[in-house]
Amino acid sequence: MKVPTDGYRQAWREQVIYANDMTEGSGASLTAIGVSPAWQVDNAADHHVYCDLKLPIDYVPLTPLLFKLVYCTAGGGGNIVFYIKVLVASHGVDLTTATSSMFTIGVGSPENIQNIAPTVTLQATELDGLIDPVELQLNVGREGAHALDTSANNAYIMKLIVEYMAYV
């Protein structure tokens, strides 16, 4: 990655991956909540979707990426265990052995209200030293069979917000 010379300011920016930009993984089905597309992930099962994101050209090296999952549920009560798996790939990286990080998020389930799960972080060390272009292959889902997933209701993945430090 090229690092700009002195004089550039830095600021947080975001890339949004909407439900329509995700692909069915295992068991998830595309539906709509209100007028927004969303992926239904059932309780008591591991259902997920896939999506890709190219690391933005204005990304500041040696800074983390923050992930915020936007979701809602079909009913209230209990906790939902969501996960985000990140495969960092670049030129010359074997996609079957590349670094993969998994973050598990336990969140209460508000009834039919859009919510943002607690932020999870991909450390900068997982992105350092890679050759452009750097791609993030993401697996986003619900681990409904997990002991901490106590919600008996379906959940809906609406979008994933990826925040990064950018040169401006």
JOJO-V96945 format. One record per residue. N is the residue number from 0. PHI is phi in degrees with one decimal (999 if undefined). Layout:
n = {N | N}
phi = {PHI | PHI}
This chain:
n = {0 | 1 | 2 | 3 | 4 | 5 | 6 | 7 | 8 | 9 | 10 | 11 | 12 | 13 | 14 | 15 | 16 | 17 | 18 | 19 | 20 | 21 | 22 | 23 | 24 | 25 | 26 | 27 | 28 | 29 | 30 | 31 | 32 | 33 | 34 | 35 | 36 | 37 | 38 | 39 | 40 | 41 | 42 | 43 | 44 | 45 | 46 | 47 | 48 | 49 | 50 | 51 | 52 | 53 | 54 | 55 | 56 | 57 | 58 | 59 | 60 | 61 | 62 | 63 | 64 | 65 | 66 | 67 | 68 | 69 | 70 | 71 | 72 | 73 | 74 | 75 | 76 | 77 | 78 | 79 | 80 | 81 | 82 | 83 | 84 | 85 | 86 | 87 | 88 | 89 | 90 | 91 | 92 | 93 | 94 | 95 | 96 | 97 | 98 | 99 | 100 | 101 | 102 | 103 | 104 | 105 | 106 | 107 | 108 | 109 | 110 | 111 | 112 | 113 | 114 | 115 | 116 | 117 | 118 | 119 | 120 | 121 | 122 | 123 | 124 | 125 | 126 | 127 | 128 | 129 | 130 | 131 | 132 | 133 | 134 | 135 | 136 | 137 | 138 | 139 | 140 | 141 | 142 | 143 | 144 | 145 | 146 | 147 | 148 | 149 | 150 | 151 | 152 | 153 | 154 | 155 | 156 | 157 | 158 | 159 | 160 | 161 | 162 | 163 | 164 | 165 | 166 | 167}
phi = {999 | -85.7 | -105.9 | -60.6 | -73.6 | -54.9 | 104.8 | -87.6 | -87.2 | -124.4 | -152.8 | -75.6 | -130.3 | -135.4 | -116.1 | -110.9 | -107.9 | -81.7 | -53.4 | -65.5 | -93.5 | -104.4 | -118.9 | -59.1 | -101.8 | -123.5 | 78.0 | -77.5 | -132.1 | -78.4 | -143.4 | -136.0 | -117.7 | 64.2 | -113.2 | -101.6 | -63.4 | -156.8 | -96.5 | -80.3 | -122.7 | -76.2 | -76.9 | 62.8 | -151.4 | -99.3 | -120.3 | -151.1 | -131.4 | -116.5 | -158.8 | -122.9 | -147.5 | -81.5 | -61.0 | -58.8 | -64.5 | -92.1 | -61.2 | -86.8 | -57.1 | 68.3 | -122.9 | -78.0 | -108.8 | -111.5 | -115.3 | -126.8 | -91.7 | -100.1 | -148.5 | -149.8 | -129.0 | -85.2 | -170.8 | -89.6 | 98.0 | 79.8 | -114.1 | -123.4 | -101.2 | -99.8 | -138.6 | -133.1 | -105.0 | -121.7 | -108.5 | -93.9 | -128.4 | -148.7 | -53.5 | 85.5 | -92.2 | -73.4 | -68.1 | -88.5 | -127.4 | -63.9 | -58.7 | -132.9 | -118.2 | -122.8 | -120.6 | -109.5 | -122.2 | -99.7 | -132.7 | -67.4 | -110.4 | -72.5 | -74.1 | 52.4 | -119.1 | -62.4 | -141.4 | -115.7 | -67.8 | -54.9 | -64.5 | -119.1 | -122.2 | -100.1 | -67.5 | -59.6 | -61.1 | -78.4 | -109.6 | -69.0 | 75.7 | -88.4 | -89.0 | -61.7 | -82.0 | -100.6 | -115.2 | -106.1 | -101.5 | -113.3 | -122.4 | -119.0 | -164.7 | -121.9 | -100.9 | -62.8 | -84.8 | -65.0 | -59.7 | -84.5 | -86.6 | -108.3 | -82.1 | -90.3 | -108.8 | -69.2 | -120.4 | -131.8 | -87.4 | -97.1 | -169.4 | -125.8 | -101.1 | -113.3 | -101.3 | -147.2 | -84.4 | -123.5 | -79.7 | -126.8}
